[in-house]
Amino acid sequence: MIGSVTFSQPPVQYCLSEKVPEQRCELNFSLTFAIIVVLSNLVKVVCMFLTLWRHDVLALITIGDAIESFLDRPDNFTKGFCIYSDRLVRLLLEWEHKAQAGSKMNFLPIIDVTRETFLDDPESRKWRPQKRRWWSAVPTVRWVASGLLYAILTFIATIAYVTIASHGIKSDWDNLRKEGLGSPVGNNIIGMNHSLFITVIIANLPQVVLSYIYVLFNSLYTCMLAGHEWTQFAKYRKTLRVTSPVGAQRSTYWLQLPYRYSLPLVILSSLLAWLASQSLFLVKIEVMGFNNGKRAVQADKSVLIGTLIMLGAILLGLRKYTSDMPIASISSGAISAACHRPDDDPDAAVLPLQWGVVSKTDGLGHCCFSSQLVTPPIPGHLYV
């Protein structure tokens, strides 16, 4: 009678191997990858050349550049918005855009609340001081996108960790210390039946995701620190930090993130990318005498560094700004609203500045950047 029989796997005590007398060396070169790299670098070089050749307008790189530009050329559209934050200015601009679109295209209804209606309400001009936390300088959508992306990647990393552990692959720190990062250990190799091109794409996909994560979290830190630099003008008289200083203006060696913030972020992001490259990589195994190969990947161990970056952004966002100045962050509309200087202060941009009340007429005050004497706004008073 024929029946089913299950054989147990016998334990292996040791293996015998013999060194091959002749050394076989070979160069694996992919023409496809070489063409992609060359074309990508060529596109970058062309873009840099076109930027240098055609872009002859002064760029607004720092928040000081934007303040200088609006002080020299005030925008009449934001006149009367002097105590409005970036979110309220964006709302007013959206209202105006919808109103104009409705009047021009006829199929969009004119909204009931217009710019004039809102500004005619005295309550909208009343100064209500409030010390905000750093996180308020970041748009809500950006916080949600950052948190959602971090949660998705943590979930994927957890699933990968559980899957690897279920296959008997050791991924604890003791085993990692013995085997070393980036070592193609046989127990940690997972075979993949894909082409070389697809396998390389899969192995390098985390680098693309990590690059996007760096840009996203860099924008979080940039918004919060731009808000910090902005609110300091309500407390201290300072010169502008610009890319091309004139007069008393200050030069800058960094864009918006000071070194004490940018260096840790760059170091942690570089460490995260390095850990990903050492944890997920391509391995090609060729057995002499046979014509087969294997492409493999190893598990990722980089969640801890990403958690530190996310936790740093959250803790930084819990800090409070030192002044009650409306938050402008990186909103050009809110920056413009605070730059309607007095007519007798034409050189304000090249002199030490402070934000505050510069004039008061018929019970209505006006707040802006000025090199002249300014006073703090009074709670409950009206400002335009």
LINTA-V936844 format. One record per residue. N is the residue number from 1. RES is the residue in three letters. SS is DSSP state (h for helix, s for strand, l for the rest). OMEGA is omega in radians with two decimals (999 if undefined). D_LAST is the distance of its C-alpha to the last C-alpha in Angstrom with 1 decimal. Layout:
N;RES;SS;OMEGA;D_LAST  N;RES;SS;OMEGA;D_LAST
This chain:
1;MET;l;-3.14;99.0  2;ILE;l;3.13;95.7  3;GLY;l;3.12;92.8  4;SER;l;-3.13;89.4  5;VAL;l;3.12;89.5  6;THR;l;3.14;86.5  7;PHE;l;3.10;87.0  8;SER;l;-3.13;85.0  9;GLN;l;-3.12;83.4  10;PRO;l;3.12;85.6  11;PRO;l;3.13;84.0  12;VAL;l;-3.11;83.9  13;GLN;l;3.14;85.1  14;TYR;l;3.13;84.7  15;CYS;l;3.09;84.6  16;LEU;l;3.13;86.7  17;SER;l;-3.12;85.3  18;GLU;l;3.13;86.8  19;LYS;l;3.11;85.2  20;VAL;l;-3.07;85.6  21;PRO;l;-3.13;87.5  22;GLU;l;3.12;85.7  23;GLN;l;-3.14;81.9  24;ARG;l;3.12;80.1  25;CYS;l;3.12;76.8  26;GLU;l;3.11;74.8  27;LEU;l;3.09;71.4  28;ASN;l;-3.08;69.3  29;PHE;l;3.12;67.2  30;SER;l;3.13;65.1  31;LEU;h;3.13;64.6  32;THR;h;3.14;61.9  33;PHE;h;3.14;59.7  34;ALA;h;3.12;60.3  35;ILE;h;3.14;59.2  36;ILE;h;-3.13;56.0  37;VAL;h;-3.12;55.1  38;VAL;h;3.14;55.9  39;LEU;h;3.12;53.9  40;SER;h;3.11;50.9  41;ASN;h;3.11;51.0  42;LEU;h;3.11;51.5  43;VAL;h;3.12;48.3  44;LYS;h;3.13;46.3  45;VAL;h;3.13;47.8  46;VAL;h;3.13;47.0  47;CYS;h;3.12;43.4  48;MET;h;3.13;43.0  49;PHE;h;3.13;44.7  50;LEU;h;3.12;42.6  51;THR;h;3.14;39.4  52;LEU;h;-3.03;40.6  53;TRP;h;-3.00;42.0  54;ARG;h;-3.05;39.3  55;HIS;l;-3.13;36.1  56;ASP;l;3.12;35.4  57;VAL;l;3.13;31.5  58;LEU;l;-3.09;29.9  59;ALA;l;3.05;29.3  60;LEU;l;-3.04;26.2  61;ILE;l;3.14;28.3  62;THR;l;3.12;26.4  63;ILE;h;3.07;22.7  64;GLY;h;3.06;22.9  65;ASP;h;-3.13;24.0  66;ALA;h;3.12;20.9  67;ILE;h;3.13;18.6  68;GLU;h;-3.10;20.7  69;SER;h;-3.10;20.8  70;PHE;h;3.05;17.0  71;LEU;h;3.13;16.7  72;ASP;h;-3.12;19.5  73;ARG;l;-3.11;18.5  74;PRO;l;3.13;14.8  75;ASP;l;-3.08;14.4  76;ASN;h;-3.09;12.7  77;PHE;h;-3.11;12.8  78;THR;h;3.12;10.3  79;LYS;l;-3.10;7.7  80;GLY;l;-3.13;4.3  81;PHE;l;-2.84;6.3  82;CYS;l;-3.12;5.9  83;ILE;l;-3.11;7.4  84;TYR;l;3.10;9.6  85;SER;l;-3.11;13.3  86;ASP;h;-3.10;15.7  87;ARG;h;3.13;17.2  88;LEU;h;3.09;14.2  89;VAL;h;3.09;13.4  90;ARG;h;3.13;17.1  91;LEU;h;3.11;17.2  92;LEU;h;3.11;14.6  93;LEU;h;3.10;16.7  94;GLU;h;3.09;19.9  95;TRP;h;-3.12;18.9  96;GLU;h;-3.14;18.3  97;HIS;h;-3.14;21.5  98;LYS;h;3.13;23.5  99;ALA;h;3.12;22.4  100;GLN;h;3.13;23.4  101;ALA;h;3.14;26.6  102;GLY;h;-3.12;27.5  103;SER;h;-3.08;27.2  104;LYS;h;-3.02;29.3  105;MET;h;2.99;31.9  106;ASN;l;-3.11;32.5  107;PHE;l;3.03;33.9  108;LEU;l;-3.11;30.6  109;PRO;l;3.06;29.1  110;ILE;l;-3.13;25.6  111;ILE;l;-3.06;23.5  112;ASP;l;-3.10;22.3  113;VAL;l;3.13;18.7  114;THR;l;3.14;16.8  115;ARG;h;-3.11;13.4  116;GLU;h;-3.13;12.7  117;THR;h;-3.13;14.3  118;PHE;h;-3.10;12.3  119;LEU;h;3.11;8.8  120;ASP;l;3.12;10.5  121;ASP;l;-3.11;11.5  122;PRO;h;-3.12;10.0  123;GLU;h;-3.12;11.6  124;SER;h;-3.12;9.6  125;ARG;h;-3.07;6.5  126;LYS;s;-3.13;9.2  127;TRP;l;3.10;10.1  128;ARG;l;-3.09;13.6  129;PRO;l;3.12;15.4  130;GLN;l;3.08;18.2  131;LYS;l;-3.07;20.6  132;ARG;l;3.08;21.5  133;ARG;s;-3.05;24.8  134;TRP;h;-3.08;25.5  135;TRP;h;-3.11;26.6  136;SER;h;3.11;23.2  137;ALA;h;-3.12;22.4  138;VAL;l;3.08;25.2  139;PRO;l;-3.11;25.0  140;THR;h;-3.13;27.2  141;VAL;h;-3.12;29.4  142;ARG;h;3.06;30.2  143;TRP;h;-3.13;31.3  144;VAL;h;3.14;33.4  145;ALA;h;-3.14;35.0  146;SER;h;-3.14;35.9  147;GLY;h;-3.14;37.3  148;LEU;h;3.13;39.2  149;LEU;h;3.11;40.7  150;TYR;h;-3.14;41.8  151;ALA;h;3.14;43.3  152;ILE;h;-3.14;45.2  153;LEU;h;3.09;46.6  154;THR;h;3.11;47.6  155;PHE;h;3.13;49.4  156;ILE;h;3.13;51.2  157;ALA;h;3.11;52.2  158;THR;h;3.10;53.6  159;ILE;h;3.12;55.6  160;ALA;h;3.14;57.0  161;TYR;h;3.14;57.9  162;VAL;h;3.13;59.7  163;THR;h;3.13;61.5  164;ILE;h;3.14;62.7  165;ALA;h;3.13;63.9  166;SER;h;3.09;65.8  167;HIS;l;3.10;67.7  168;GLY;l;3.14;69.0  169;ILE;l;-3.13;66.9  170;LYS;l;-3.13;66.1  171;SER;l;3.12;62.5  172;ASP;l;-3.05;62.4  173;TRP;h;3.10;61.4  174;ASP;h;3.11;65.0  175;ASN;h;3.12;66.3  176;LEU;h;-3.14;63.4  177;ARG;h;3.13;64.3  178;LYS;h;-3.06;68.0  179;GLU;h;-3.13;67.4  180;GLY;l;3.09;64.4  181;LEU;l;3.09;61.4  182;GLY;l;3.13;62.1  183;SER;l;3.14;65.8  184;PRO;l;3.14;67.3  185;VAL;l;-3.05;69.2  186;GLY;h;-3.12;71.4  187;ASN;h;-3.08;70.3  188;ASN;h;-3.11;66.7  189;ILE;l;3.10;67.3  190;ILE;s;-3.12;66.4  191;GLY;s;3.11;68.1  192;MET;s;-3.11;66.2  193;ASN;l;3.10;68.0  194;HIS;l;3.08;65.5  195;SER;l;-3.14;65.7  196;LEU;h;-3.12;64.8  197;PHE;h;-3.12;61.7  198;ILE;h;-3.12;60.4  199;THR;h;3.10;61.2  200;VAL;h;3.10;59.4  201;ILE;h;-3.14;56.3  202;ILE;h;-3.10;56.5  203;ALA;h;-3.10;57.0  204;ASN;h;3.13;54.0  205;LEU;h;3.10;51.6  206;PRO;h;-3.14;50.2  207;GLN;h;3.09;49.1  208;VAL;h;3.13;46.9  209;VAL;h;-3.13;45.4  210;LEU;h;3.08;44.9  211;SER;h;3.10;43.2  212;TYR;h;3.10;40.7  213;ILE;h;3.14;40.3  214;TYR;h;3.14;39.5  215;VAL;h;-3.10;36.8  216;LEU;h;-3.12;35.3  217;PHE;h;3.04;35.3  218;ASN;h;3.12;34.3  219;SER;h;3.08;31.1  220;LEU;h;3.14;30.5  221;TYR;h;-3.13;30.9  222;THR;h;-3.14;28.8  223;CYS;h;-3.09;25.8  224;MET;h;-3.12;26.1  225;LEU;h;3.01;26.8  226;ALA;h;3.07;24.0  227;GLY;h;3.11;21.7  228;HIS;h;3.11;23.7  229;GLU;h;-3.11;23.3  230;TRP;h;-3.06;19.6  231;THR;h;3.10;19.0  232;GLN;h;-3.13;21.3  233;PHE;h;3.08;18.9  234;ALA;h;-3.10;17.0  235;LYS;l;-3.09;20.4  236;TYR;l;3.00;22.3  237;ARG;l;-3.04;22.0  238;LYS;s;2.99;23.6  239;THR;l;-3.12;24.6  240;LEU;l;3.05;23.9  241;ARG;s;-3.00;26.8  242;VAL;l;-3.13;27.6  243;THR;l;3.12;30.8  244;SER;l;-3.01;31.4  245;PRO;l;3.06;30.4  246;VAL;l;3.13;29.9  247;GLY;l;-3.11;29.7  248;ALA;l;-3.11;28.8  249;GLN;l;-3.14;27.8  250;ARG;s;3.02;29.8  251;SER;l;-3.11;32.2  252;THR;l;3.07;32.6  253;TYR;l;3.12;35.7  254;TRP;l;-3.08;34.0  255;LEU;l;3.13;31.5  256;GLN;l;-3.14;29.3  257;LEU;l;3.03;32.0  258;PRO;l;-3.06;33.4  259;TYR;h;-3.11;37.2  260;ARG;h;3.05;37.5  261;TYR;h;-3.05;36.0  262;SER;h;-3.11;37.1  263;LEU;h;3.06;40.7  264;PRO;h;-3.14;41.5  265;LEU;h;3.12;39.9  266;VAL;h;-3.13;42.0  267;ILE;h;-3.14;45.1  268;LEU;h;3.12;44.9  269;SER;h;3.10;44.2  270;SER;h;3.10;47.1  271;LEU;h;3.10;49.3  272;LEU;h;3.11;48.4  273;ALA;h;3.12;49.3  274;TRP;h;3.11;52.5  275;LEU;h;3.11;53.5  276;ALA;h;3.14;53.0  277;SER;h;3.13;55.2  278;GLN;h;-3.11;57.8  279;SER;h;-3.12;57.8  280;LEU;l;-3.06;57.8  281;PHE;l;-3.08;59.9  282;LEU;l;3.04;62.7  283;VAL;s;3.09;66.3  284;LYS;s;-3.08;69.2  285;ILE;s;3.08;72.7  286;GLU;s;3.12;75.8  287;VAL;l;-3.11;79.2  288;MET;l;-3.13;82.0  289;GLY;l;3.12;84.7  290;PHE;l;-3.12;82.4  291;ASN;l;3.08;80.0  292;ASN;l;-3.13;77.0  293;GLY;s;-3.14;73.7  294;LYS;s;3.04;70.9  295;ARG;s;-2.98;67.1  296;ALA;s;3.07;65.4  297;VAL;s;3.13;62.3  298;GLN;l;-3.03;61.6  299;ALA;l;-3.10;59.1  300;ASP;l;-3.13;55.6  301;LYS;l;-2.97;54.7  302;SER;l;-3.06;51.1  303;VAL;h;-3.07;49.2  304;LEU;h;-3.12;48.9  305;ILE;h;3.10;46.9  306;GLY;h;3.09;44.5  307;THR;h;3.12;44.0  308;LEU;h;3.13;43.2  309;ILE;h;3.13;40.4  310;MET;h;-3.14;38.9  311;LEU;h;3.10;39.3  312;GLY;h;3.12;37.6  313;ALA;h;-3.14;34.5  314;ILE;h;-3.14;34.4  315;LEU;h;3.10;34.9  316;LEU;h;-3.14;32.3  317;GLY;h;3.14;29.8  318;LEU;l;3.11;30.6  319;ARG;l;3.11;29.2  320;LYS;s;3.05;26.0  321;TYR;l;-3.02;23.3  322;THR;l;3.14;23.3  323;SER;l;-3.12;19.6  324;ASP;l;-3.10;16.8  325;MET;l;3.12;14.6  326;PRO;l;-3.09;13.5  327;ILE;l;3.08;16.5  328;ALA;l;-3.11;16.5  329;SER;l;-3.14;20.3  330;ILE;l;3.14;21.5  331;SER;l;-3.14;18.9  332;SER;h;3.12;18.1  333;GLY;h;3.13;15.1  334;ALA;h;3.09;13.5  335;ILE;h;3.13;14.8  336;SER;h;-3.10;13.4  337;ALA;h;-3.11;9.8  338;ALA;l;-3.02;10.3  339;CYS;l;3.08;12.2  340;HIS;l;-3.05;10.3  341;ARG;l;3.04;12.3  342;PRO;l;-3.13;12.9  343;ASP;l;-3.13;15.5  344;ASP;l;3.11;18.1  345;ASP;l;-3.02;18.1  346;PRO;l;-3.10;19.8  347;ASP;l;-3.07;22.1  348;ALA;h;-3.03;19.6  349;ALA;h;-3.08;21.0  350;VAL;h;-3.12;24.5  351;LEU;l;3.05;23.8  352;PRO;l;-3.02;23.1  353;LEU;s;2.96;19.5  354;GLN;s;3.13;17.4  355;TRP;s;3.10;14.0  356;GLY;s;-3.11;12.1  357;VAL;s;-3.13;10.2  358;VAL;s;-3.11;11.2  359;SER;s;3.10;10.2  360;LYS;s;-3.09;9.5  361;THR;s;3.10;10.1  362;ASP;l;3.10;11.4  363;GLY;l;3.13;10.3  364;LEU;s;3.11;6.5  365;GLY;s;3.12;6.2  366;HIS;s;3.13;5.2  367;CYS;s;3.10;7.4  368;CYS;s;2.98;9.9  369;PHE;s;3.13;13.7  370;SER;s;3.04;15.4  371;SER;l;3.12;19.0  372;GLN;l;3.14;18.2  373;LEU;l;3.11;18.0  374;VAL;l;3.09;15.1  375;THR;s;3.13;15.0  376;PRO;l;3.07;14.3  377;PRO;l;-3.07;11.5  378;ILE;l;3.13;13.2  379;PRO;l;3.13;14.0  380;GLY;l;3.12;13.1  381;HIS;l;-3.08;10.4  382;LEU;s;-3.10;7.0  383;TYR;s;3.13;3.8  384;VAL;l;999;0.0
